[in-house]
Amino acid sequence: MPYKKPQIEKIYYTIGEVAKMFNVNISHIRYWEKEFDVLKPFKNKKGNRLFTNDDLEHLKLIHHLVKEKGLTIKGAKQKLKDNKEETVDNHELVDRLKTIRQMLIDIRDELN
């Protein structure tokens, strides 16, 4: 396999960067921040939201529940409230399977 240069992780991400990561509007991120108590981005002196890696993990879970599974905001809140651990475990499993699938596709493409 070819050498892959390691990615440099940032400490803080702007709301615009986060919106691009999840392919949603900035207003979605603001709305989710208002609705979900687990999202607490740091705000600088200007009031700009700066998201940490923990915030990104919470957003991945919220995005999975709302956009991929089709739950309403109320349903996603309830799911996180009732059985957060099971929801997180299921999401991590889906993420791992997606990663494995992509690796297999990459290997197949290299062989062709």
C-alpha positions, 0 to 999 in steps of 0.5 A: 500500500502506498504511504499515506501522509498523516493528517494534522488534527486541529484543536478548534474548527469554525462553524463553517468548517463543521458545516462543510464536514457534515454537508449542512447549512451553518444554520443547522449547526446553530439549531442543533447547538440550541436543541442539544445540551451536549453541544457546547462550543467554545466562543471567542471574544467576537462570539465565533463558535469554535468546535472541539473534537468532542463537539464533532463526535456529538455532531456526528451522532446527531447527524447520524440520527437526524439525517441518516436515520431520519429521526426528528429532533425530538426523537433524536433527543429522546434516543440520546436520553433513553439509551445513549450508550447503545446509540453511540455503540451502534454509530461507532459500529456503522462508522467502522463498517463504512471505513472497512468498506472504503478500504476494500473499495480502495484495494479493489481499485488498486488491483484493477 
